[in-house]
Every structure is written in C-alpha cells, then in structure tokens.
C-alpha cells in the first residue's frame, strides 16, 4: 500500500475567471483519484490546494493540475 501524505499546492491564476475552472478541475480529479482536498483563495497568495492521500496519487494529481493550468493559460 502506498504511503499517505499531505501536500500544499499553490497556483497564481492569470485571470480571476480561471479560478472557477481550476477549482472545478481540482474537485473532479481529486474525487476520481480518492484524494481529499481543501481549497482556499487569497488575493495575495492565489489558489491554495491542500491535498491528502496516497503520495503517488498526490504526485499524479499535481502533474495533472499543472498540465491543465498550462493548457488553460496558453
């Protein structure tokens, strides 16, 4: 069984309209992966995702989020 872990991911969106898309994608991916996330947003630091679950799934989730954001911001 994979080790459990926690990780905080920070994203600074280019536009406010993208925040809702980021949150929807994160919720969808975390639910399908069996991860728990807590989402918070502040104007200064941006979007903060606190992810809890198996480390291998957290790493995969992080790569998927970064790829989605990169694609969305092009």
Buried (B, 14 or more C-beta within 10 A) or exposed (E): EEEEBEBEBEBEBEEEEBBEBBBEBBEEBBEEBEBEBEBEBEEEEBBBBEBBBBEEBBEBBBEBBEEBBEEBEE
